[in-house]
Each structure stands twice: as structure tokens, then as C-alpha cells.
Amino acid sequence: MAAAIRLAHRHIGQTADNPSVGALIVRNDGQRSYIVGRGVTARGGRPHAEVIALIDASDLSQDATVYVTLEPCSHYGQTPPCTDALISSGVARVVVAACDPDPRVNGKGITQLRQAGIEVVEHILTDMAEESLGPYLCIRKMQRPEVTLKLAISADGFIGRIDRGNILVSGVVSQAQAHILRAENDAILVGIGTAVTDDPMLDCRLPSLEKRSPIRIILDSWLRLPLNSRIVKTAAQAPVWVICDADASAGNIEALRAAGCSVFFCRTQAGRIDLQNLLFLLGQAGINSLLVEGGAQIACSFWNANLVDRLILFQSPVIIGHEAGYEAPDFGHKIQEYQQVRCQQFGEDFCQEWKKVM
């Protein structure tokens, strides 16, 4: 199952509304077990992993065991049910890591397999599988994207300078990891303060991953985003969504749209974008995973609103200084609601990843 979960990671962020699922078909000749079929959800979301693995295994799937990271679908959509394909292939056993909360499935897939005489084993390495399935599970259970807050923090606890906004704190290896995060998420978000002060690109610039840049979202209640900013000037290369108040300047809306940006209205509170409403709208628009890379204000807003599902902290040896620094959010007692799932070293930086306990 661990191998199937690793396989699922290959297409994270590339499967549209469907999750990236891994499936392995395994035979045992009495002396050893060996893989005869591999499948991961195709880019765009179809075909599903089980079907791809069955095609790969061909006749060797007869009486074999299937390891799959998510319960096989049991309903007709754009493709027939995966349960039908598994039953007709003659597999003897299906091992499932996580159940599918989609009401069209939600246990029905497992029931269909058992009714067909296939042995089903459930809940194998569930926590590990649900890590890679996080965006899909979040959108199904909470009708909003999974939110990852990524921060690079100096050794003295700051994320930027008052006189220069966000500054480069992380080393080269950590920066590359941050670009991988961008490639794995449907969208990346910053506030207008960061967009104006830093003039970031927010794209993925790793070799061979340039085409996997996420949708770039700017929270800009009153449309102060400069038309000559790098984000606006590259709107044709990677989509730009500007989120504003419905009463924002009609002229600015027209100018941004003419420059290739999409402009969306969202509820505001005291001039600030209502984050709950924003996440609901993004979920409706097909965004399953959101990477928040904004400055101190945006980071604190998401954290204090209890809207962070994953927290990724890059701790750098750089010193900014108390008089000059923007403080990182006070994680306080809320961090107890999170489980540390990863701690790694990238160059001179330490990276800690925390996941909220559902």
C-alpha cells in the first residue's frame, strides 16, 4: 500500500476535480509477491487509477490482489464504475486505504465488490493515504479547498522587514521546495500588500514544471493592483484571479479584464475580503487546493480564522532584527490541534509540516 500511495503522488495537482489515486495489482506465485499492473489517475482526472492498472496487468489480474489508495467508484459518471472493471477482471482481493466521502460512493464501492465475491480489506495506511488525498477529502467534507499556509521564518521569528516587506529568507534548496508546492496546488494566494510591495510572479519556475504554475489569486478589495505589475503582465502565461468588493471601481475592473485577468466579487467585512465566503466561492470554481504565500497580515488572517489545514514552516538561520521585522503569526495553543507529519532539512533551513487533525 505504501508503494501505491507513493505512486499517487506523481499526479497531485494535475487531476482536476478528481483525486490522484494510486493502484497496484499484485500476484503471488507461492514464493514471492510481484507487481503486474500499475496505475495512477490520469492527468485531467480520467481514466481512473484502477482501470489503468487493470489494462497494464491484462490477463494477469485474474485472481490477483489490488491495492488502491481510495475506495473504487461505484457510479456512472463520464466513465463506467471502477467496481465494474474490477469485478469483470476477476481479481480476488481488493485492499483499500481510505473510504470515499462522495455520497455517490461512500461505502457503496466496497459493498458492490463484496457482493461480487471479492474479498475487501479496509483502512490500510489510511492516515498516509489521506495526506495525499487531502484536497479531495476537504472539498467533499467541507465544500472548500484544502488550505496550505507556507511561511519562511527567520531565526528570530520574523517573515519580512517593515521597510522592505517580504525578503528572501530561505536558501536555494528551500526555494525549490516552495516551487514544488506551487506545482502541486490548484491556486496560490497573496494579498494586495505583498502584490504591490514585492511585485512577485507566483509561478513555478522549476525546469519541466513551468506549465504547472497554479492560478494566481490576489485579494484586492478596491483594485489597487498596478497594471504594470509582473503578475498582470504575465496573465496570458498563467491565470490571474483578482478578488474584490462588488463596489470596486468599474474602470479598474474593465482595465484588469482587458489585461487578461479575471475579476471576481466577494463579500467583504470592514473592507477586507471575507475568507469564509472566498473559500466557498473558490470551491465552487473548482479549486481543490490553495497555497497561501502572503505576508504577515494574510497569514495571520487565515490562521486566526481557523482556516489553515496544513502549515509548512521553513526555518532559516537568517537574522532580521526586532526593530525591523514583521512578526510571524502567534501559533500559540492552536498548534495543539495539528499533528507534525514531516520534519526535514533543506540546505541550512529546517522545514516542519503540520496537518490539522480532522
C-alpha positions in Angstrom: 0.0 0.0 0.0 2.9 2.4 0.8 4.0 1.9 -2.8 0.6 2.7 -4.2 0.5 5.9 -2.1 3.9 7.0 -3.4 2.6 6.3 -6.9 -0.4 8.6 -6.3 2.0 11.5 -5.6 3.0 11.5 -9.3 -0.1 13.4 -10.4 -1.0 15.5 -7.4 -2.3 18.8 -8.7 -2.9 17.5 -12.2 -6.2 15.6 -11.9 -8.7 18.4 -11.9 -11.7 17.6 -9.7 -10.7 14.0 -9.2 -8.1 13.0 -6.6 -4.8 11.5 -7.6 -5.2 7.8 -6.7 -2.6 5.1 -6.9 -3.4 1.4 -7.7 -1.1 -1.6 -7.8 -2.1 -5.1 -8.9 0.0 -7.8 -7.2 0.3 -11.6 -7.7 1.9 -14.2 -5.5 3.4 -17.4 -7.0 3.8 -19.1 -3.6 7.3 -17.9 -3.2 7.1 -14.1 -3.6 4.7 -11.3 -4.4 5.3 -9.2 -7.5 3.6 -6.2 -9.2 1.9 -7.0 -12.5 0.0 -3.7 -13.0 0.4 -0.1 -12.1 -2.0 2.9 -12.4 -2.3 6.5 -11.2 -5.2 8.7 -12.1 -4.5 10.3 -15.5 -3.8 14.0 -15.9 -7.2 15.7 -16.2 -8.8 13.1 -13.9 -9.6 10.2 -16.3 -9.1 7.3 -16.7 -9.1 6.3 -13.1 -6.1 4.5 -11.5 -7.8 1.1 -11.2 -8.7 1.0 -14.9 -5.2 2.0 -15.9 -3.7 -0.7 -13.6 -6.0 -3.4 -15.0 -5.1 -2.5 -18.5 -1.4 -2.7 -17.5 -1.9 -6.1 -15.9 -4.1 -7.5 -18.7 -4.9 -11.3 -18.0 -2.6 -11.3 -15.0 -5.2 -9.5 -13.0 -7.2 -12.8 -12.7 -7.1 -13.9 -9.0 -4.7 -11.1 -8.1 -4.8 -8.5 -5.3 -5.4 -4.9 -6.0 -4.0 -2.2 -3.6 -5.8 1.1 -4.1 -5.5 4.4 -2.1 -9.2 5.4 -2.4 -12.3 3.3 -2.4 -13.2 2.4 -6.0 -16.1 4.5 -7.5 -19.4 2.7 -8.0 -21.4 5.1 -10.0 -21.7 6.1 -13.6 -20.2 9.5 -14.5 -18.1 10.3 -17.5 -16.7 6.8 -17.3 -18.3 3.5 -16.0 -17.7 2.5 -12.4 -14.3 1.1 -11.4 -16.1 -1.5 -9.4 -17.5 -3.0 -12.6 -14.0 -3.1 -14.1 -12.6 -4.8 -11.1 -15.4 -7.4 -10.9 -15.1 -8.3 -14.6 -11.3 -8.6 -14.4 -11.6 -11.5 -12.0 -9.5 -10.0 -9.2 -9.7 -12.0 -5.9 -8.9 -9.3 -3.4 -9.0 -5.5 -3.1 -7.1 -3.6 -0.3 -8.4 -0.1 0.3 -6.6 2.7 2.2 -9.3 5.3 2.5 -13.1 5.4 2.1 -14.5 7.9 -0.4 -16.8 10.5 1.2 -18.5 11.3 -2.1 -22.2 10.5 -1.3 -22.4 8.6 -4.7 -19.8 6.2 -3.3 -19.2 6.3 0.5 -19.1 2.6 1.1 -21.1 1.5 -1.9 -18.0 0.6 -3.8 -16.8 -1.7 -1.1 -20.3 -3.3 -0.8 -20.5 -4.0 -4.5 -17.1 -5.7 -4.5 -18.1 -7.9 -1.6 -21.4 -8.8 -3.1 -19.5 -10.0 -6.2 -17.5 -12.3 -4.0 -14.3 -10.2 -3.9 -12.5 -10.1 -0.5 -12.1 -6.5 0.6 -9.7 -5.3 3.3 -10.2 -1.7 4.5 -8.3 1.0 6.4 -4.7 0.1 5.5 -2.3 3.0 6.0 -5.3 5.3 6.0 -3.5 8.3 7.5 -0.7 8.2 5.0 -3.2 7.9 2.1 -5.4 10.8 3.4 -2.3 13.1 3.3 -2.2 12.8 -0.5 -6.0 12.8 -0.8 -6.3 16.0 1.5 -7.6 18.4 -1.2 -10.2 15.9 -2.4 -11.4 15.0 1.1 -11.5 18.6 2.2 -13.7 19.7 -0.8 -16.0 16.7 -0.2 -16.4 17.1 3.5 -16.2 20.9 3.9 -17.1 22.2 0.4 -14.0 24.3 0.3 -10.3 23.9 -0.8 -7.6 22.5 1.4 -5.6 25.5 2.6 -1.8 25.2 3.0 -0.1 28.1 4.7 3.6 28.3 3.8 5.9 30.6 5.7 9.6 31.2 5.6 10.7 32.4 9.1 13.9 33.9 10.2 15.8 32.6 13.2 14.4 35.4 15.3 10.8 34.7 14.3 10.1 37.2 11.5 8.9 36.8 7.9 9.8 40.2 6.4 11.2 43.7 7.0 9.0 46.7 7.8 11.0 48.8 5.3 11.1 46.1 2.5 8.1 43.7 3.0 8.9 40.1 2.4 12.6 39.4 1.9 14.4 36.3 0.8 14.9 34.3 3.9 15.1 30.7 2.6 18.0 29.1 0.9 18.1 27.8 -2.6 17.0 24.3 -1.8 14.0 25.5 0.2 13.1 27.8 -2.6 13.0 24.9 -5.0 10.7 23.0 -2.5 8.4 26.1 -2.4 8.1 25.9 -6.2 7.2 22.2 -6.0 4.4 23.2 -3.6 3.2 25.7 -6.2 3.1 23.0 -8.8 1.1 20.7 -6.5 -1.6 23.2 -5.7 -4.5 24.4 -7.9 -4.0 28.1 -6.8 -1.7 30.3 -4.9 -2.9 33.4 -2.9 -1.4 36.6 -1.7 -2.8 40.0 -0.5 -2.6 43.2 -2.3 0.1 44.4 0.1 2.5 41.7 -1.0 1.5 42.1 -4.6 2.4 45.8 -4.6 5.5 45.7 -2.3 7.2 42.6 -3.7 5.8 42.5 -7.3 6.0 38.7 -7.2 5.4 36.3 -10.1 3.9 33.5 -8.0 4.6 31.0 -10.8 6.5 27.7 -10.9 9.9 28.2 -12.4 11.5 24.7 -11.9 12.7 23.1 -15.2 10.0 20.9 -16.8 7.3 22.2 -14.3 6.8 25.6 -15.7 3.5 24.6 -17.3 2.2 23.6 -13.8 2.1 27.1 -12.4 -1.0 27.5 -10.3 -3.8 30.0 -10.7 -2.6 33.2 -9.1 -5.1 34.8 -6.8 -4.8 38.4 -5.4 -7.0 39.7 -2.6 -7.6 43.3 -3.6 -10.8 44.7 -2.2 -10.5 48.1 -4.0 -8.4 47.0 -7.0 -5.1 48.7 -6.4 -3.1 46.1 -8.4 -0.9 48.0 -10.8 -1.5 47.2 -14.5 2.3 47.2 -15.0 2.9 44.6 -12.2 4.6 41.4 -13.3 1.5 39.4 -12.4 -0.8 41.4 -14.6 1.8 41.5 -17.5 2.0 37.7 -17.4 -1.7 36.9 -17.2 -1.6 35.2 -20.6 1.0 32.7 -19.3 -0.6 31.7 -16.0 -4.2 32.7 -15.0 -4.7 35.6 -12.6 -7.8 36.0 -10.5 -8.3 39.3 -8.7 -10.8 39.1 -5.8 -12.5 42.4 -5.0 -15.5 44.1 -3.4 -18.6 44.5 -5.6 -18.3 48.2 -5.3 -14.8 48.4 -6.6 -14.1 50.8 -9.5 -15.8 49.8 -12.7 -12.9 51.3 -14.7 -10.3 49.3 -12.8 -12.4 46.1 -13.3 -12.5 46.8 -17.1 -8.8 47.6 -17.3 -7.8 44.4 -15.4 -10.0 42.2 -17.6 -8.7 43.9 -20.7 -5.2 42.9 -19.5 -6.2 39.3 -19.3 -7.1 39.0 -15.6 -10.3 37.5 -14.2 -12.1 39.7 -11.7 -14.4 38.1 -9.1 -16.6 39.7 -6.4 -16.5 38.5 -2.9 -18.2 39.6 0.3 -16.1 42.0 2.5 -16.0 42.9 6.1 -14.6 46.3 7.1 -13.0 46.5 3.7 -11.3 43.1 3.9 -12.2 40.0 1.9 -14.4 37.6 3.9 -12.2 34.5 3.8 -15.0 32.0 4.6 -17.0 33.3 1.6 -13.9 33.4 -0.5 -13.1 29.7 0.1 -16.7 28.7 -0.6 -16.5 30.6 -4.0 -13.2 29.0 -4.8 -14.6 25.6 -4.1 -17.5 26.3 -6.4 -15.0 27.4 -9.1 -13.2 24.0 -8.9 -10.2 25.0 -6.7 -9.4 22.0 -4.5 -6.1 23.1 -3.1 -5.0 26.6 -2.1 -1.4 27.6 -1.2 -1.3 30.8 0.9 2.0 32.6 0.5 1.0 36.1 1.5 2.7 38.3 4.1 2.1 38.6 7.8 -1.4 40.1 7.5 -2.8 37.5 5.2 -1.0 34.7 7.1 -2.5 35.9 10.4 -5.9 36.3 8.9 -6.1 32.7 7.7 -4.6 31.3 10.9 -6.8 33.3 13.3 -9.9 32.3 11.3 -9.1 28.6 11.8 -8.9 28.1 8.0 -5.4 26.5 7.8 -5.4 22.8 7.1 -1.6 22.4 6.5 1.1 24.5 7.9 4.6 24.4 6.4 7.3 26.4 8.1 10.8 26.9 6.6 13.1 28.0 9.5 16.1 29.9 8.3 19.3 30.9 10.2 18.9 34.4 8.8 18.6 37.2 11.5 16.2 40.1 10.6 16.2 42.1 13.9 13.4 43.0 16.3 13.2 46.7 15.2 12.9 45.9 11.5 10.8 42.7 11.3 7.3 41.7 10.6 6.4 39.0 13.1 5.1 35.6 12.1 1.7 34.6 13.4 1.5 33.6 17.0 0.7 29.9 16.6 0.1 29.6 20.4 -2.2 26.9 21.8 -3.8 26.3 18.4 -0.8 24.3 17.2 -2.0 21.6 19.5 -4.8 21.0 17.0 -2.2 20.0 14.5 0.0 16.9 14.1 3.5 17.2 12.9 3.8 14.9 9.8 7.2 15.9 8.5 10.5 17.5 9.6 13.3 17.8 7.0 16.4 19.8 6.4 16.9 21.6 3.1 20.4 23.1 3.0 20.7 25.3 6.0 16.9 25.5 6.5 14.6 23.3 8.5 11.2 22.5 7.3 8.3 21.4 9.5 5.0 20.4 8.2 1.9 20.2 10.3 -1.6 18.9 9.4 -4.8 19.7 11.2 -6.4 16.8 13.0 -9.8 16.4 11.4 
